[in-house]
Each structure stands twice: as structure tokens, then as C-alpha cells.
Amino acid sequence: MEVMMSQTIALPITESSQTSAARRTALALATSLGFDATERERVAIVATEMAQNLVKFATHGELLLQPLSRDKTTGLELLALDRGPGMRDLTECLQDGFSTVGTSGNGLGAINRLSTFFDWYSLPQVGTALLSQFWPKPLLGQQLAGLECSAVCLPMAGEESSGDAWAVEHRLGRSLFLVVDGLGHGLAAAQAATAAVKLFHEQTDLSPKAFLEAAHPVLRSTRGAAIAVAEVDLQERVVRFAGVGNIAGTILSPHKNCGLVSHHGTVGYEMHRVQEFVYPWPAGALLVMHSDGLTARWQLERYVGLVARHPSLVAGVLYRDFSRGRDDVAVLVARAMANEELAPWNL
């Protein structure tokens, strides 16, 4: 079962005039994905409400949009991020008519009702993240996969193409996660990343180490890339990991965090050593992989309860608070879907 998301679209939302642009962009994206008229209107309303909330409350607001694709089903995700005052009780805020700024207070309630899936995270004096997904039909395969995964992937400011990319493959009890950072920036870096993603989807039976060895000759015609692959085996409760270059990986669990080891080099250019490491996958574990567009100084411990939220919110908060801002960035987050997996965190 293949899982793909294309590059994220980021829209800064700092003034009221940008809400119309957000609506138009979301509507155009939904149209290009084949959403019918009713679905397009739902998307447009949610995009407008999210943008208006960012204008009202945020000191630094951003709306992220990206297509979703899973099991030949196309969806759409909207993620609103801000560094505003946060909300202490979103349940109360979701009630129609509730407002802290004297408005009608229907925005969050409308977003919740119109979304196929809605989730949120807010921390007072830090900010809020709102997630809305639209799927035209149920994703039965997602329930069978055992893991859910999301990512944020954006180019450096001023670039149209990102040299960072990511991809996921679910196969018979094992899930493979790829993060790639093409050397440099712009179109040439994006071409290297695209070549790695294409090979990844073609060679789903390879181990992480074997994939890197196969990618090296394929990427020789490109600039080359930093690449890491993690294989989560839910039956054996282990993670097999191999990386070359500056892709960081961490397994977070209730009792211990474990950094994943990559070797120096560039796939397709100079790759002296490839080594596959095996790590335990504890109950409640969370996998985070990212390019060097995200600073290594991030810590989830300060975000109480965030590990229990959807991976899109975790990836979005990490991007919002720890992106370097001067490089392409990709951050991928995966976790087990079963609620009992979260129990060890004692949230």
C-alpha cells in the first residue's frame, strides 16, 4: 500500500486581505484533485475560517495545504499554525457562539463539522495548530496499516521547488519511511530527490541498507542526496534504519528517546559506508525523521499532550517552532494508530 503526499503549499496569513487568497488557493487545489462541487465548497469554507482565525489571533500565522493520496484515494489537508496566545479549552471554543474577541464565534465549530477529520493542539502563550482533512470515501487500508504518518515538506524561501522529499510504503506488517535531501537547493536538488522517491516506490522489497546501495548508482546522474530509510516492523517490534548524510532520525517513547545513526556521505556522489542498525519499537513509540532544514535542538517534552495528537500536528508544530528558515525542510512523523499504544505516556 503506497502512501504519498506532494510538496506542501505554505500561505502566510497576517492580514485580512490574505483570507481571500487562501480560499482561492484551497478551492483551486480541491478542483485539481477532482473534488465535486459540494466537497469544494466545504474546503473553501474551512480555508476561509482558518485564515480568519489566524488574522484574529496569530502573531505569526501560516496556512499549509497539501494533497493526500492513499490506496488510490485522493484527499486534501489544511493545517493552520500560529504563535498566538493559545487556547486553554478548545472544547468550549468549538461551541457555536463562543468567542473571546466579540465575533459570532462560529469558525471553529464550522471547521469541525465540515471536516472529514479534525484535530487540534494548543499551548497557552505558545500557539495553536488546527488540522482539517477531507477524504471523499473511507480509508479502510489506513486501519490495516497499523501506523499513521504525516509530514511537512517546503522549499527554502524564494525557491519554487524543494530539494527535500519524503515517501511511505506499507507492506504486510512492515512500513518503510523515506526522507531525502537533494544536495543544494532548487530544481537540480529536487531532481535528485525525485529520483530517490521514484526508486523507493519501485523497490519496496529492499531493506533500508539495500535501498541505499541501489540508490547510489541511480543518483550518480544527479547532484546526489542525503537519504535515510526506516523500516518499522510491528510484528517483531523493531525499527531497521540506514542513513547516509544529514537526515536525522529519533524514536521517542515514554521511557527513553533513541537517536538513529547515519553515516557521513552523499548518495550518488561519495558513499563510503552503509550500515543498517536495529532498534526496539516500544509501545507508544513515535518516529521523527527530518532534514537539516529543521534544527536538531527540538524537544517534544515541552509540548504536553502533543504526542497524543495526529502526526500532522506534531510535524506542523516542529516545523513552526524549529525550522531554520534558510533551507528546504522536511519533517516526517509516524506512530501506531491503536489508542492503547498511547497509554504508556500517561497523558
FENNORFEN-V591219 format. One record per residue. N is the residue number from 1. PSI is psi as a letter, one per 20 degrees, with the letter a starting at -180 (* if undefined). Layout:
# FENNORFEN-V591219
N_PSI, N_PSI
This chain:
# FENNORFEN-V591219
1_o, 2_p, 3_p, 4_q, 5_q, 6_a, 7_q, 8_q, 9_p, 10_p, 11_o, 12_p, 13_o, 14_i, 15_q, 16_h, 17_h, 18_i, 19_h, 20_g, 21_h, 22_g, 23_g, 24_g, 25_g, 26_g, 27_g, 28_h, 29_g, 30_h, 31_g, 32_h, 33_i, 34_j, 35_q, 36_r, 37_g, 38_g, 39_h, 40_g, 41_h, 42_g, 43_g, 44_g, 45_g, 46_g, 47_g, 48_g, 49_g, 50_g, 51_g, 52_h, 53_h, 54_h, 55_g, 56_g, 57_h, 58_q, 59_h, 60_n, 61_q, 62_p, 63_p, 64_p, 65_p, 66_q, 67_q, 68_q, 69_p, 70_p, 71_l, 72_j, 73_p, 74_p, 75_a, 76_p, 77_p, 78_p, 79_o, 80_p, 81_p, 82_r, 83_l, 84_a, 85_i, 86_r, 87_p, 88_h, 89_n, 90_h, 91_g, 92_g, 93_h, 94_i, 95_p, 96_p, 97_i, 98_p, 99_q, 100_i, 101_j, 102_j, 103_a, 104_h, 105_k, 106_i, 107_g, 108_h, 109_h, 110_g, 111_g, 112_g, 113_h, 114_i, 115_q, 116_h, 117_p, 118_p, 119_r, 120_r, 121_p, 122_p, 123_p, 124_p, 125_j, 126_g, 127_a, 128_q, 129_p, 130_p, 131_p, 132_p, 133_q, 134_p, 135_p, 136_i, 137_q, 138_q, 139_n, 140_h, 141_h, 142_h, 143_h, 144_h, 145_h, 146_i, 147_q, 148_q, 149_q, 150_r, 151_q, 152_p, 153_o, 154_q, 155_r, 156_q, 157_p, 158_i, 159_q, 160_h, 161_q, 162_p, 163_i, 164_q, 165_r, 166_r, 167_r, 168_q, 169_p, 170_p, 171_o, 172_m, 173_j, 174_q, 175_p, 176_p, 177_p, 178_p, 179_p, 180_q, 181_o, 182_q, 183_p, 184_b, 185_r, 186_b, 187_g, 188_h, 189_h, 190_h, 191_h, 192_g, 193_g, 194_h, 195_h, 196_g, 197_g, 198_g, 199_h, 200_g, 201_h, 202_h, 203_m, 204_i, 205_i, 206_q, 207_r, 208_g, 209_g, 210_h, 211_g, 212_h, 213_h, 214_h, 215_h, 216_g, 217_h, 218_h, 219_j, 220_h, 221_j, 222_a, 223_h, 224_r, 225_q, 226_p, 227_q, 228_q, 229_p, 230_p, 231_o, 232_o, 233_o, 234_h, 235_g, 236_i, 237_l, 238_r, 239_p, 240_p, 241_p, 242_p, 243_q, 244_p, 245_a, 246_l, 247_p, 248_q, 249_q, 250_p, 251_o, 252_p, 253_r, 254_h, 255_i, 256_p, 257_q, 258_o, 259_q, 260_p, 261_p, 262_q, 263_q, 264_q, 265_a, 266_o, 267_p, 268_i, 269_f, 270_o, 271_n, 272_h, 273_p, 274_p, 275_p, 276_p, 277_q, 278_p, 279_q, 280_q, 281_n, 282_r, 283_p, 284_j, 285_q, 286_p, 287_p, 288_p, 289_q, 290_q, 291_r, 292_j, 293_i, 294_p, 295_q, 296_i, 297_j, 298_q, 299_p, 300_i, 301_h, 302_i, 303_n, 304_p, 305_i, 306_h, 307_i, 308_i, 309_r, 310_q, 311_h, 312_h, 313_h, 314_g, 315_g, 316_g, 317_g, 318_g, 319_g, 320_g, 321_i, 322_j, 323_p, 324_h, 325_i, 326_k, 327_r, 328_q, 329_p, 330_p, 331_p, 332_p, 333_p, 334_q, 335_r, 336_q, 337_h, 338_p, 339_h, 340_i, 341_h, 342_i, 343_h, 344_i, 345_i, 346_l, 347_*
